[in-house]
Amino acid sequence: MEYILNPWPWYISGPLIAFVMALLLYFGKTFGMSSNLRTLCSIGGAGKFANFFKFKWRDQVWNLVVVVGAITGGFIATQYLSNDSITDLNPTTITELQQMGFKAVGSTLVPNEMYNLEAISSVKGLLILIVGGLLVGFGTRYAGGCTSGHAITGLSSLQKPSLIAVIGFFIGGLIMANILLPLIF
């Protein structure tokens, strides 16, 4: 049972993702968190302020199952399927992150220097959240979907625009991790 408490191996998680994708494709549905957010915003009345949110959201209510599943799955994973082992990072990565000011590298899933209450309530932390949120929102809209939608649904259905978007996501991630993050911290 111990091996399941660590990150799930590819031979368990991969087939589960493939099974879910096969079900979605069979029923003519797509997966992506940004479409779920669009549905939630439409239900909340965002269509009064932006035409993007004016659509038949009742046809997309099934998307909310994905949101509930992500929240429920995240809770189950953190409470029952996780252990307190630290993340096994490359020693070079640990050294680089410590040089940027990160203290307990790998001991938490996300660094406290960026995601604790003190960090997000500072001017720098608040600016990072606002600018990052705007860039993610713009990028998601510009790319016609989010990373999960393009990388999981789009690539599994062999869509060329999704391949281009995923390549762009990886290039953006490399630029952020190797150029911008050291400048910010």
C-alpha positions as CSV (number, residue, x, y, z in Angstrom):
1,M,0.0,0.0,0.0
2,E,3.0,2.3,0.6
3,Y,3.7,2.7,-3.1
4,I,0.2,4.1,-3.7
5,L,0.7,6.8,-1.1
6,N,3.6,8.2,-3.1
7,P,2.8,9.9,-6.4
8,W,0.8,7.4,-8.4
9,P,2.9,5.5,-10.9
10,W,2.2,6.1,-14.6
11,Y,0.7,2.7,-15.0
12,I,-2.2,3.6,-12.6
13,S,-2.7,7.3,-13.4
14,G,-2.2,7.1,-17.1
15,P,-4.9,4.5,-17.8
16,L,-7.3,6.3,-15.5
17,I,-6.8,9.5,-17.5
18,A,-7.2,7.6,-20.7
19,F,-10.4,6.0,-19.5
20,V,-11.9,9.3,-18.5
21,M,-10.9,10.8,-21.9
22,A,-12.4,7.8,-23.7
23,L,-15.7,8.4,-21.9
24,L,-15.7,12.1,-22.7
25,L,-14.9,11.5,-26.3
26,Y,-17.6,8.8,-26.5
27,F,-20.2,11.2,-25.2
28,G,-18.9,14.1,-27.4
29,K,-17.7,16.2,-24.4
30,T,-14.4,17.9,-23.9
31,F,-12.3,18.5,-20.8
32,G,-10.8,21.7,-19.6
33,M,-10.9,23.8,-16.5
34,S,-11.3,27.1,-18.3
35,S,-14.6,26.0,-19.9
36,N,-15.8,25.1,-16.3
37,L,-14.9,28.6,-15.2
38,R,-16.7,30.1,-18.1
39,T,-19.8,28.1,-17.2
40,L,-19.6,29.3,-13.6
41,C,-19.2,32.9,-14.6
42,S,-22.2,32.6,-17.0
43,I,-24.4,31.1,-14.3
44,G,-23.3,34.1,-12.1
45,G,-24.5,36.6,-14.6
46,A,-21.2,37.6,-16.3
47,G,-23.0,37.7,-19.7
48,K,-24.4,41.1,-18.7
49,F,-20.8,42.5,-18.8
50,A,-19.1,40.5,-21.6
51,N,-20.4,38.8,-24.7
52,F,-17.9,35.9,-24.2
53,F,-20.1,34.7,-21.3
54,K,-23.4,34.9,-23.3
55,F,-24.0,31.3,-24.3
56,K,-26.4,28.5,-23.4
57,W,-24.7,27.6,-20.1
58,R,-27.4,25.0,-19.3
59,D,-25.9,22.8,-22.1
60,Q,-22.6,22.9,-20.2
61,V,-23.8,22.2,-16.6
62,W,-22.2,18.8,-16.9
63,N,-18.9,20.7,-16.7
64,L,-19.6,21.4,-13.1
65,V,-19.1,17.7,-12.4
66,V,-15.5,18.2,-13.3
67,V,-15.2,21.1,-10.8
68,V,-16.8,19.0,-8.0
69,G,-14.6,16.0,-9.0
70,A,-11.4,18.1,-8.9
71,I,-12.2,19.5,-5.5
72,T,-13.3,16.1,-4.1
73,G,-10.4,14.3,-5.7
74,G,-7.9,16.9,-4.4
75,F,-9.3,16.5,-0.9
76,I,-9.2,12.7,-1.1
77,A,-5.6,12.8,-2.5
78,T,-4.3,15.1,0.2
79,Q,-6.1,13.6,3.1
80,Y,-6.0,9.9,2.3
81,L,-3.6,9.1,-0.5
82,S,-0.6,11.3,0.4
83,N,2.3,10.9,2.9
84,D,4.7,13.4,4.4
85,S,7.7,12.5,2.1
86,I,9.5,15.4,0.6
87,T,9.7,16.0,-3.1
88,D,12.7,14.4,-4.6
89,L,14.3,17.3,-6.5
90,N,17.6,17.5,-8.4
91,P,20.4,18.9,-6.2
92,T,21.1,21.6,-8.7
93,T,17.5,22.7,-8.6
94,I,17.6,22.8,-4.8
95,T,20.7,24.9,-4.8
96,E,19.3,27.3,-7.4
97,L,16.0,27.8,-5.5
98,Q,17.9,28.3,-2.2
99,Q,20.0,31.0,-3.9
100,M,16.7,32.7,-4.8
101,G,15.7,32.7,-1.2
102,F,13.5,29.7,-0.9
103,K,14.1,28.0,2.4
104,A,12.5,24.5,2.7
105,V,12.8,23.5,-0.9
106,G,10.9,20.3,-1.6
107,S,9.3,19.9,1.8
108,T,6.0,21.3,0.6
109,L,4.1,20.9,-2.7
110,V,4.3,24.7,-3.3
111,P,6.8,27.1,-1.7
112,N,5.6,29.0,1.3
113,E,7.6,32.0,0.1
114,M,5.0,32.4,-2.7
115,Y,1.8,30.8,-1.3
116,N,1.4,31.5,2.4
117,L,-0.8,34.3,3.7
118,E,2.1,36.6,4.5
119,A,3.4,36.3,0.9
120,I,0.2,36.9,-0.9
121,S,-0.7,39.9,1.4
122,S,2.5,41.7,0.6
123,V,2.7,44.2,-2.3
124,K,5.1,42.0,-4.3
125,G,2.9,38.9,-3.7
126,L,-0.3,40.7,-4.6
127,L,1.3,42.0,-7.8
128,I,2.5,38.6,-8.7
129,L,-1.0,37.2,-8.2
130,I,-2.7,39.9,-10.2
131,V,-0.3,40.0,-13.1
132,G,0.0,36.2,-13.2
133,G,-3.8,35.9,-13.1
134,L,-4.2,38.4,-15.9
135,L,-1.6,36.7,-18.0
136,V,-3.1,33.2,-17.4
137,G,-6.6,34.6,-18.2
138,F,-5.4,36.3,-21.4
139,G,-3.4,33.3,-22.5
140,T,-6.2,30.9,-21.9
141,R,-8.6,33.1,-23.9
142,Y,-6.1,33.7,-26.7
143,A,-5.2,30.0,-26.9
144,G,-8.8,29.0,-26.9
145,G,-8.5,26.9,-23.8
146,C,-6.3,26.0,-20.8
147,T,-3.3,23.7,-20.4
148,S,-5.5,20.8,-19.2
149,G,-7.9,21.2,-22.1
150,H,-5.3,21.4,-24.8
151,A,-2.8,18.9,-23.3
152,I,-5.3,16.2,-22.3
153,T,-8.4,16.6,-24.6
154,G,-6.8,18.4,-27.6
155,L,-3.7,16.1,-27.9
156,S,-5.8,12.9,-27.3
157,S,-8.0,13.9,-30.2
158,L,-5.0,14.8,-32.4
159,Q,-5.9,18.5,-32.8
160,K,-3.0,20.5,-34.4
161,P,-4.0,23.8,-32.6
162,S,-3.7,22.0,-29.2
163,L,-0.2,20.7,-30.2
164,I,0.8,24.3,-31.0
165,A,-0.7,25.6,-27.8
166,V,1.0,22.9,-25.7
167,I,4.4,23.7,-27.3
168,G,3.7,27.4,-26.4
169,F,2.9,26.4,-22.8
170,F,6.1,24.6,-22.4
171,I,8.2,27.4,-24.0
172,G,6.4,29.9,-21.6
173,G,7.1,27.7,-18.6
174,L,10.8,27.4,-19.5
175,I,11.0,31.2,-19.9
176,M,9.3,31.7,-16.6
177,A,11.3,29.2,-14.7
178,N,14.7,30.1,-16.1
179,I,14.5,33.8,-16.8
180,L,11.6,35.6,-15.1
181,L,11.5,33.7,-11.8
182,P,15.1,34.5,-10.9
183,L,14.5,38.1,-11.7
184,I,11.4,38.2,-9.5
185,F,13.0,36.5,-6.5
